[in-house]
Amino acid sequence: MAKIIKIGNSQGIRIPKPIIALANLENIELDFVVLDSGLLITPDKKARVGWKNNSNQDQLTATWEWRKNQ
């Protein structure tokens, strides 16, 4: 199980090596998302080289319509 430990004046998360390997998180930067029920840790997803960063990304929506086959 992961544990919060003291690192200098800060705190860190000690994650067992097998969990890091299973989640493919070795030697990469991570993103943290605070949720109501805890903390979500994911690999940092950087934009691909040459791809334009879309500044209105948070405003994107999709509409789905399900139709019954007749």
PDB file of N, CA, C and O in Angstrom:
ATOM      1  N   MET A   1       0.846  -1.177   0.000  1.00  0.00           N
ATOM      2  CA  MET A   1       0.000   0.000   0.000  1.00  0.00           C
ATOM      3  C   MET A   1       0.888   1.236   0.000  1.00  0.00           C
ATOM      4  O   MET A   1       1.971   1.213   0.584  1.00  0.00           O
ATOM      5  N   ALA A   2       0.451   2.311  -0.642  1.00  0.00           N
ATOM      6  CA  ALA A   2       1.194   3.569  -0.673  1.00  0.00           C
ATOM      7  C   ALA A   2       1.086   4.261   0.681  1.00  0.00           C
ATOM      8  O   ALA A   2       0.081   4.140   1.381  1.00  0.00           O
ATOM      9  N   LYS A   3       2.146   4.988   1.034  1.00  0.00           N
ATOM     10  CA  LYS A   3       2.164   5.691   2.312  1.00  0.00           C
ATOM     11  C   LYS A   3       2.636   7.117   2.118  1.00  0.00           C
ATOM     12  O   LYS A   3       3.483   7.384   1.265  1.00  0.00           O
ATOM     13  N   ILE A   4       2.091   8.039   2.909  1.00  0.00           N
ATOM     14  CA  ILE A   4       2.565   9.421   2.920  1.00  0.00           C
ATOM     15  C   ILE A   4       3.717   9.499   3.906  1.00  0.00           C
ATOM     16  O   ILE A   4       3.599   9.067   5.053  1.00  0.00           O
ATOM     17  N   ILE A   5       4.848  10.062   3.441  1.00  0.00           N
ATOM     18  CA  ILE A   5       6.048  10.152   4.278  1.00  0.00           C
ATOM     19  C   ILE A   5       6.559  11.588   4.292  1.00  0.00           C
ATOM     20  O   ILE A   5       6.237  12.378   3.404  1.00  0.00           O
ATOM     21  N   LYS A   6       7.354  11.919   5.301  1.00  0.00           N
ATOM     22  CA  LYS A   6       7.956  13.241   5.404  1.00  0.00           C
ATOM     23  C   LYS A   6       9.216  13.278   4.538  1.00  0.00           C
ATOM     24  O   LYS A   6      10.061  12.387   4.624  1.00  0.00           O
ATOM     25  N   ILE A   7       9.336  14.311   3.706  1.00  0.00           N
ATOM     26  CA  ILE A   7      10.513  14.531   2.869  1.00  0.00           C
ATOM     27  C   ILE A   7      10.939  15.974   3.091  1.00  0.00           C
ATOM     28  O   ILE A   7      10.383  16.883   2.474  1.00  0.00           O
ATOM     29  N   GLY A   8      11.918  16.197   3.964  1.00  0.00           N
ATOM     30  CA  GLY A   8      12.314  17.554   4.331  1.00  0.00           C
ATOM     31  C   GLY A   8      11.157  18.240   5.021  1.00  0.00           C
ATOM     32  O   GLY A   8      10.597  17.709   5.980  1.00  0.00           O
ATOM     33  N   ASN A   9      10.784  19.447   4.529  1.00  0.00           N
ATOM     34  CA  ASN A   9       9.648  20.188   5.078  1.00  0.00           C
ATOM     35  C   ASN A   9       8.345  19.845   4.371  1.00  0.00           C
ATOM     36  O   ASN A   9       7.299  20.416   4.678  1.00  0.00           O
ATOM     37  N   SER A  10       8.407  18.917   3.429  1.00  0.00           N
ATOM     38  CA  SER A  10       7.226  18.534   2.643  1.00  0.00           C
ATOM     39  C   SER A  10       6.810  17.115   2.977  1.00  0.00           C
ATOM     40  O   SER A  10       7.369  16.475   3.867  1.00  0.00           O
ATOM     41  N   GLN A  11       5.816  16.640   2.243  1.00  0.00           N
ATOM     42  CA  GLN A  11       5.390  15.252   2.348  1.00  0.00           C
ATOM     43  C   GLN A  11       5.375  14.654   0.950  1.00  0.00           C
ATOM     44  O   GLN A  11       5.199  15.365  -0.039  1.00  0.00           O
ATOM     45  N   GLY A  12       5.560  13.350   0.878  1.00  0.00           N
ATOM     46  CA  GLY A  12       5.555  12.651  -0.397  1.00  0.00           C
ATOM     47  C   GLY A  12       4.768  11.367  -0.285  1.00  0.00           C
ATOM     48  O   GLY A  12       4.381  10.949   0.806  1.00  0.00           O
ATOM     49  N   ILE A  13       4.538  10.750  -1.420  1.00  0.00           N
ATOM     50  CA  ILE A  13       3.823   9.479  -1.456  1.00  0.00           C
ATOM     51  C   ILE A  13       4.826   8.401  -1.837  1.00  0.00           C
ATOM     52  O   ILE A  13       5.461   8.481  -2.889  1.00  0.00           O
ATOM     53  N   ARG A  14       4.967   7.405  -0.995  1.00  0.00           N
ATOM     54  CA  ARG A  14       5.828   6.262  -1.294  1.00  0.00           C
ATOM     55  C   ARG A  14       4.941   5.171  -1.877  1.00  0.00           C
ATOM     56  O   ARG A  14       4.075   4.616  -1.200  1.00  0.00           O
ATOM     57  N   ILE A  15       5.181   4.879  -3.157  1.00  0.00           N
ATOM     58  CA  ILE A  15       4.382   3.871  -3.866  1.00  0.00           C
ATOM     59  C   ILE A  15       5.266   2.654  -4.098  1.00  0.00           C
ATOM     60  O   ILE A  15       6.374   2.799  -4.615  1.00  0.00           O
ATOM     61  N   PRO A  16       4.815   1.463  -3.734  1.00  0.00           N
ATOM     62  CA  PRO A  16       5.623   0.259  -3.946  1.00  0.00           C
ATOM     63  C   PRO A  16       5.983   0.069  -5.425  1.00  0.00           C
ATOM     64  O   PRO A  16       5.170   0.332  -6.311  1.00  0.00           O
ATOM     65  N   LYS A  17       7.212  -0.392  -5.674  1.00  0.00           N
ATOM     66  CA  LYS A  17       7.718  -0.566  -7.029  1.00  0.00           C
ATOM     67  C   LYS A  17       6.819  -1.446  -7.902  1.00  0.00           C
ATOM     68  O   LYS A  17       6.623  -1.108  -9.070  1.00  0.00           O
ATOM     69  N   PRO A  18       6.258  -2.565  -7.398  1.00  0.00           N
ATOM     70  CA  PRO A  18       5.381  -3.380  -8.261  1.00  0.00           C
ATOM     71  C   PRO A  18       4.154  -2.610  -8.762  1.00  0.00           C
ATOM     72  O   PRO A  18       3.707  -2.830  -9.888  1.00  0.00           O
ATOM     73  N   ILE A  19       3.614  -1.724  -7.948  1.00  0.00           N
ATOM     74  CA  ILE A  19       2.456  -0.929  -8.382  1.00  0.00           C
ATOM     75  C   ILE A  19       2.878   0.065  -9.457  1.00  0.00           C
ATOM     76  O   ILE A  19       2.156   0.269 -10.432  1.00  0.00           O
ATOM     77  N   ILE A  20       4.043   0.683  -9.283  1.00  0.00           N
ATOM     78  CA  ILE A  20       4.558   1.621 -10.285  1.00  0.00           C
ATOM     79  C   ILE A  20       4.768   0.902 -11.611  1.00  0.00           C
ATOM     80  O   ILE A  20       4.420   1.429 -12.668  1.00  0.00           O
ATOM     81  N   ALA A  21       5.335  -0.298 -11.559  1.00  0.00           N
ATOM     82  CA  ALA A  21       5.564  -1.075 -12.782  1.00  0.00           C
ATOM     83  C   ALA A  21       4.250  -1.473 -13.443  1.00  0.00           C
ATOM     84  O   ALA A  21       4.124  -1.363 -14.663  1.00  0.00           O
ATOM     85  N   LEU A  22       3.272  -1.932 -12.672  1.00  0.00           N
ATOM     86  CA  LEU A  22       1.976  -2.337 -13.237  1.00  0.00           C
ATOM     87  C   LEU A  22       1.255  -1.174 -13.899  1.00  0.00           C
ATOM     88  O   LEU A  22       0.564  -1.354 -14.901  1.00  0.00           O
ATOM     89  N   ALA A  23       1.418   0.031 -13.332  1.00  0.00           N
ATOM     90  CA  ALA A  23       0.733   1.215 -13.865  1.00  0.00           C
ATOM     91  C   ALA A  23       1.570   1.954 -14.906  1.00  0.00           C
ATOM     92  O   ALA A  23       1.161   3.009 -15.392  1.00  0.00           O
ATOM     93  N   ASN A  24       2.741   1.409 -15.255  1.00  0.00           N
ATOM     94  CA  ASN A  24       3.641   2.052 -16.233  1.00  0.00           C
ATOM     95  C   ASN A  24       3.951   3.498 -15.856  1.00  0.00           C
ATOM     96  O   ASN A  24       3.848   4.399 -16.689  1.00  0.00           O
ATOM     97  N   LEU A  25       4.330   3.715 -14.602  1.00  0.00           N
ATOM     98  CA  LEU A  25       4.602   5.067 -14.107  1.00  0.00           C
ATOM     99  C   LEU A  25       6.080   5.307 -13.816  1.00  0.00           C
ATOM    100  O   LEU A  25       6.416   6.317 -13.198  1.00  0.00           O
ATOM    101  N   GLU A  26       6.975   4.413 -14.240  1.00  0.00           N
ATOM    102  CA  GLU A  26       8.394   4.552 -13.947  1.00  0.00           C
ATOM    103  C   GLU A  26       9.021   5.694 -14.750  1.00  0.00           C
ATOM    104  O   GLU A  26       8.819   5.801 -15.959  1.00  0.00           O
ATOM    105  N   ASN A  27       9.790   6.553 -14.052  1.00  0.00           N
ATOM    106  CA  ASN A  27      10.598   7.616 -14.661  1.00  0.00           C
ATOM    107  C   ASN A  27       9.801   8.579 -15.537  1.00  0.00           C
ATOM    108  O   ASN A  27      10.299   9.029 -16.569  1.00  0.00           O
ATOM    109  N   ILE A  28       8.576   8.899 -15.140  1.00  0.00           N
ATOM    110  CA  ILE A  28       7.780   9.865 -15.894  1.00  0.00           C
ATOM    111  C   ILE A  28       7.195  10.891 -14.936  1.00  0.00           C
ATOM    112  O   ILE A  28       7.093  10.643 -13.735  1.00  0.00           O
ATOM    113  N   GLU A  29       6.810  12.051 -15.477  1.00  0.00           N
ATOM    114  CA  GLU A  29       6.136  13.065 -14.666  1.00  0.00           C
ATOM    115  C   GLU A  29       4.674  12.676 -14.512  1.00  0.00           C
ATOM    116  O   GLU A  29       4.087  12.045 -15.390  1.00  0.00           O
ATOM    117  N   LEU A  30       4.094  13.066 -13.370  1.00  0.00           N
ATOM    118  CA  LEU A  30       2.722  12.682 -13.058  1.00  0.00           C
ATOM    119  C   LEU A  30       1.824  13.897 -12.903  1.00  0.00           C
ATOM    120  O   LEU A  30       2.284  14.976 -12.528  1.00  0.00           O
ATOM    121  N   ASP A  31       0.539  13.718 -13.194  1.00  0.00           N
ATOM    122  CA  ASP A  31      -0.499  14.721 -12.924  1.00  0.00           C
ATOM    123  C   ASP A  31      -1.300  14.243 -11.726  1.00  0.00           C
ATOM    124  O   ASP A  31      -1.520  13.044 -11.554  1.00  0.00           O
ATOM    125  N   PHE A  32      -1.733  15.181 -10.901  1.00  0.00           N
ATOM    126  CA  PHE A  32      -2.557  14.868  -9.741  1.00  0.00           C
ATOM    127  C   PHE A  32      -3.894  15.574  -9.887  1.00  0.00           C
ATOM    128  O   PHE A  32      -3.942  16.759 -10.214  1.00  0.00           O
ATOM    129  N   VAL A  33      -4.978  14.851  -9.646  1.00  0.00           N
ATOM    130  CA  VAL A  33      -6.323  15.414  -9.682  1.00  0.00           C
ATOM    131  C   VAL A  33      -6.968  15.118  -8.333  1.00  0.00           C
ATOM    132  O   VAL A  33      -7.067  13.961  -7.924  1.00  0.00           O
ATOM    133  N   VAL A  34      -7.409  16.179  -7.639  1.00  0.00           N
ATOM    134  CA  VAL A  34      -8.070  16.002  -6.346  1.00  0.00           C
ATOM    135  C   VAL A  34      -9.545  15.725  -6.601  1.00  0.00           C
ATOM    136  O   VAL A  34     -10.231  16.516  -7.247  1.00  0.00           O
ATOM    137  N   LEU A  35     -10.029  14.596  -6.088  1.00  0.00           N
ATOM    138  CA  LEU A  35     -11.424  14.195  -6.218  1.00  0.00           C
ATOM    139  C   LEU A  35     -12.086  14.252  -4.848  1.00  0.00           C
ATOM    140  O   LEU A  35     -11.403  14.348  -3.829  1.00  0.00           O
ATOM    141  N   ASP A  36     -13.413  14.194  -4.821  1.00  0.00           N
ATOM    142  CA  ASP A  36     -14.121  14.166  -3.540  1.00  0.00           C
ATOM    143  C   ASP A  36     -13.684  12.981  -2.687  1.00  0.00           C
ATOM    144  O   ASP A  36     -13.621  13.076  -1.461  1.00  0.00           O
ATOM    145  N   SER A  37     -13.384  11.870  -3.343  1.00  0.00           N
ATOM    146  CA  SER A  37     -13.065  10.647  -2.613  1.00  0.00           C
ATOM    147  C   SER A  37     -11.570  10.369  -2.493  1.00  0.00           C
ATOM    148  O   SER A  37     -11.190   9.329  -1.956  1.00  0.00           O
ATOM    149  N   GLY A  38     -10.705  11.270  -2.978  1.00  0.00           N
ATOM    150  CA  GLY A  38      -9.277  11.023  -2.852  1.00  0.00           C
ATOM    151  C   GLY A  38      -8.459  11.727  -3.907  1.00  0.00           C
ATOM    152  O   GLY A  38      -8.786  12.838  -4.324  1.00  0.00           O
ATOM    153  N   LEU A  39      -7.389  11.075  -4.340  1.00  0.00           N
ATOM    154  CA  LEU A  39      -6.423  11.650  -5.265  1.00  0.00           C
ATOM    155  C   LEU A  39      -6.234  10.696  -6.441  1.00  0.00           C
ATOM    156  O   LEU A  39      -6.018   9.500  -6.246  1.00  0.00           O
ATOM    157  N   LEU A  40      -6.315  11.223  -7.658  1.00  0.00           N
ATOM    158  CA  LEU A  40      -6.091  10.443  -8.865  1.00  0.00           C
ATOM    159  C   LEU A  40      -4.719  10.814  -9.411  1.00  0.00           C
ATOM    160  O   LEU A  40      -4.441  11.989  -9.650  1.00  0.00           O
ATOM    161  N   ILE A  41      -3.863   9.820  -9.608  1.00  0.00           N
ATOM    162  CA  ILE A  41      -2.514  10.033 -10.121  1.00  0.00           C
ATOM    163  C   ILE A  41      -2.441   9.408 -11.506  1.00  0.00           C
ATOM    164  O   ILE A  41      -2.714   8.219 -11.669  1.00  0.00           O
ATOM    165  N   THR A  42      -2.066  10.219 -12.520  1.00  0.00           N
ATOM    166  CA  THR A  42      -1.983   9.734 -13.891  1.00  0.00           C
ATOM    167  C   THR A  42      -0.694  10.243 -14.534  1.00  0.00           C
ATOM    168  O   THR A  42      -0.116  11.224 -14.067  1.00  0.00           O
ATOM    169  N   PRO A  43      -0.240   9.584 -15.603  1.00  0.00           N
ATOM    170  CA  PRO A  43       0.920  10.105 -16.324  1.00  0.00           C
ATOM    171  C   PRO A  43       0.602  11.479 -16.904  1.00  0.00           C
ATOM    172  O   PRO A  43      -0.516  11.725 -17.358  1.00  0.00           O
ATOM    173  N   ASP A  44       1.592  12.375 -16.886  1.00  0.00           N
ATOM    174  CA  ASP A  44       1.421  13.707 -17.475  1.00  0.00           C
ATOM    175  C   ASP A  44       1.293  13.539 -18.978  1.00  0.00           C
ATOM    176  O   ASP A  44       2.163  12.945 -19.615  1.00  0.00           O
ATOM    177  N   LYS A  45       0.221  14.055 -19.543  1.00  0.00           N
ATOM    178  CA  LYS A  45      -0.004  13.942 -20.980  1.00  0.00           C
ATOM    179  C   LYS A  45       0.354  15.271 -21.633  1.00  0.00           C
ATOM    180  O   LYS A  45      -0.407  16.236 -21.561  1.00  0.00           O
ATOM    181  N   LYS A  46       1.506  15.309 -22.262  1.00  0.00           N
ATOM    182  CA  LYS A  46       1.957  16.516 -22.944  1.00  0.00           C
ATOM    183  C   LYS A  46       1.464  16.487 -24.390  1.00  0.00           C
ATOM    184  O   LYS A  46       1.313  15.421 -24.986  1.00  0.00           O
ATOM    185  N   ALA A  47       1.216  17.671 -24.942  1.00  0.00           N
ATOM    186  CA  ALA A  47       0.802  17.758 -26.341  1.00  0.00           C
ATOM    187  C   ALA A  47       1.927  17.253 -27.228  1.00  0.00           C
ATOM    188  O   ALA A  47       3.101  17.470 -26.927  1.00  0.00           O
ATOM    189  N   ARG A  48       1.587  16.591 -28.300  1.00  0.00           N
ATOM    190  CA  ARG A  48       2.605  16.093 -29.218  1.00  0.00           C
ATOM    191  C   ARG A  48       3.315  17.255 -29.896  1.00  0.00           C
ATOM    192  O   ARG A  48       2.723  18.307 -30.139  1.00  0.00           O
ATOM    193  N   VAL A  49       4.569  17.053 -30.193  1.00  0.00           N
ATOM    194  CA  VAL A  49       5.372  18.091 -30.842  1.00  0.00           C
ATOM    195  C   VAL A  49       4.721  18.457 -32.166  1.00  0.00           C
ATOM    196  O   VAL A  49       4.398  17.583 -32.972  1.00  0.00           O
ATOM    197  N   GLY A  50       4.531  19.748 -32.386  1.00  0.00           N
ATOM    198  CA  GLY A  50       3.937  20.225 -33.631  1.00  0.00           C
ATOM    199  C   GLY A  50       2.427  20.349 -33.582  1.00  0.00           C
ATOM    200  O   GLY A  50       1.829  20.934 -34.485  1.00  0.00           O
ATOM    201  N   TRP A  51       1.793  19.806 -32.540  1.00  0.00           N
ATOM    202  CA  TRP A  51       0.347  19.925 -32.424  1.00  0.00           C
ATOM    203  C   TRP A  51       0.022  21.229 -31.747  1.00  0.00           C
ATOM    204  O   TRP A  51       0.667  21.606 -30.769  1.00  0.00           O
ATOM    205  N   LYS A  52      -0.963  21.914 -32.252  1.00  0.00           N
ATOM    206  CA  LYS A  52      -1.376  23.188 -31.693  1.00  0.00           C
ATOM    207  C   LYS A  52      -2.177  22.954 -30.414  1.00  0.00           C
ATOM    208  O   LYS A  52      -3.048  22.085 -30.376  1.00  0.00           O
ATOM    209  N   ASN A  53      -1.882  23.732 -29.359  1.00  0.00           N
ATOM    210  CA  ASN A  53      -2.611  23.631 -28.099  1.00  0.00           C
ATOM    211  C   ASN A  53      -3.930  24.375 -28.232  1.00  0.00           C
ATOM    212  O   ASN A  53      -3.936  25.569 -28.530  1.00  0.00           O
ATOM    213  N   ASN A  54      -5.038  23.694 -28.018  1.00  0.00           N
ATOM    214  CA  ASN A  54      -6.365  24.282 -28.153  1.00  0.00           C
ATOM    215  C   ASN A  54      -6.739  24.972 -26.842  1.00  0.00           C
ATOM    216  O   ASN A  54      -6.985  24.304 -25.838  1.00  0.00           O
ATOM    217  N   SER A  55      -6.783  26.314 -26.846  1.00  0.00           N
ATOM    218  CA  SER A  55      -7.019  27.068 -25.615  1.00  0.00           C
ATOM    219  C   SER A  55      -8.450  26.939 -25.098  1.00  0.00           C
ATOM    220  O   SER A  55      -8.685  27.195 -23.917  1.00  0.00           O
ATOM    221  N   ASN A  56      -9.408  26.555 -25.929  1.00  0.00           N
ATOM    222  CA  ASN A  56     -10.790  26.411 -25.464  1.00  0.00           C
ATOM    223  C   ASN A  56     -11.133  24.946 -25.220  1.00  0.00           C
ATOM    224  O   ASN A  56     -12.294  24.554 -25.339  1.00  0.00           O
ATOM    225  N   GLN A  57     -10.145  24.140 -24.883  1.00  0.00           N
ATOM    226  CA  GLN A  57     -10.329  22.708 -24.699  1.00  0.00           C
ATOM    227  C   GLN A  57     -11.371  22.395 -23.631  1.00  0.00           C
ATOM    228  O   GLN A  57     -12.111  21.421 -23.765  1.00  0.00           O
ATOM    229  N   ASP A  58     -11.445  23.212 -22.561  1.00  0.00           N
ATOM    230  CA  ASP A  58     -12.399  22.957 -21.489  1.00  0.00           C
ATOM    231  C   ASP A  58     -13.843  23.185 -21.924  1.00  0.00           C
ATOM    232  O   ASP A  58     -14.768  22.768 -21.227  1.00  0.00           O
ATOM    233  N   GLN A  59     -14.048  23.835 -23.059  1.00  0.00           N
ATOM    234  CA  GLN A  59     -15.386  24.163 -23.518  1.00  0.00           C
ATOM    235  C   GLN A  59     -15.933  23.140 -24.517  1.00  0.00           C
ATOM    236  O   GLN A  59     -17.062  23.281 -24.987  1.00  0.00           O
ATOM    237  N   LEU A  60     -15.145  22.114 -24.845  1.00  0.00           N
ATOM    238  CA  LEU A  60     -15.583  21.127 -25.822  1.00  0.00           C
ATOM    239  C   LEU A  60     -16.686  20.248 -25.243  1.00  0.00           C
ATOM    240  O   LEU A  60     -16.620  19.835 -24.085  1.00  0.00           O
ATOM    241  N   THR A  61     -17.694  19.968 -26.054  1.00  0.00           N
ATOM    242  CA  THR A  61     -18.778  19.092 -25.643  1.00  0.00           C
ATOM    243  C   THR A  61     -19.128  18.149 -26.793  1.00  0.00           C
ATOM    244  O   THR A  61     -18.765  18.398 -27.943  1.00  0.00           O
ATOM    245  N   ALA A  62     -19.815  17.096 -26.482  1.00  0.00           N
ATOM    246  CA  ALA A  62     -20.272  16.156 -27.500  1.00  0.00           C
ATOM    247  C   ALA A  62     -21.715  15.792 -27.202  1.00  0.00           C
ATOM    248  O   ALA A  62     -22.108  15.673 -26.041  1.00  0.00           O
ATOM    249  N   THR A  63     -22.494  15.616 -28.247  1.00  0.00           N
ATOM    250  CA  THR A  63     -23.887  15.220 -28.104  1.00  0.00           C
ATOM    251  C   THR A  63     -24.060  13.868 -28.779  1.00  0.00           C
ATOM    252  O   THR A  63     -23.640  13.675 -29.920  1.00  0.00           O
ATOM    253  N   TRP A  64     -24.676  12.941 -28.071  1.00  0.00           N
ATOM    254  CA  TRP A  64     -24.911  11.610 -28.594  1.00  0.00           C
ATOM    255  C   TRP A  64     -26.411  11.377 -28.728  1.00  0.00           C
ATOM    256  O   TRP A  64     -27.196  11.792 -27.876  1.00  0.00           O
ATOM    257  N   GLU A  65     -26.789  10.717 -29.793  1.00  0.00           N
ATOM    258  CA  GLU A  65     -28.181  10.364 -29.985  1.00  0.00           C
ATOM    259  C   GLU A  65     -28.237   8.874 -30.298  1.00  0.00           C
ATOM    260  O   GLU A  65     -27.644   8.419 -31.276  1.00  0.00           O
ATOM    261  N   TRP A  66     -28.947   8.116 -29.470  1.00  0.00           N
ATOM    262  CA  TRP A  66     -29.074   6.687 -29.666  1.00  0.00           C
ATOM    263  C   TRP A  66     -30.361   6.410 -30.426  1.00  0.00           C
ATOM    264  O   TRP A  66     -31.426   6.925 -30.084  1.00  0.00           O
ATOM    265  N   ARG A  67     -30.244   5.596 -31.452  1.00  0.00           N
ATOM    266  CA  ARG A  67     -31.419   5.227 -32.244  1.00  0.00           C
ATOM    267  C   ARG A  67     -31.596   3.719 -32.208  1.00  0.00           C
ATOM    268  O   ARG A  67     -30.634   2.953 -32.274  1.00  0.00           O
ATOM    269  N   LYS A  68     -32.831   3.327 -32.103  1.00  0.00           N
ATOM    270  CA  LYS A  68     -33.155   1.909 -32.095  1.00  0.00           C
ATOM    271  C   LYS A  68     -33.200   1.425 -33.558  1.00  0.00           C
ATOM    272  O   LYS A  68     -33.848   2.043 -34.403  1.00  0.00           O
ATOM    273  N   ASN A  69     -32.501   0.310 -33.843  1.00  0.00           N
ATOM    274  CA  ASN A  69     -32.545  -0.252 -35.188  1.00  0.00           C
ATOM    275  C   ASN A  69     -33.922  -0.786 -35.468  1.00  0.00           C
ATOM    276  O   ASN A  69     -34.509  -1.467 -34.627  1.00  0.00           O
ATOM    277  N   GLN A  70     -34.451  -0.487 -36.642  1.00  0.00           N
ATOM    278  CA  GLN A  70     -35.800  -0.940 -37.006  1.00  0.00           C
ATOM    279  C   GLN A  70     -35.762  -1.918 -38.122  1.00  0.00           C
ATOM    280  O   GLN A  70     -36.808  -2.402 -38.554  1.00  0.00           O
TER     281      GLN A  70
END
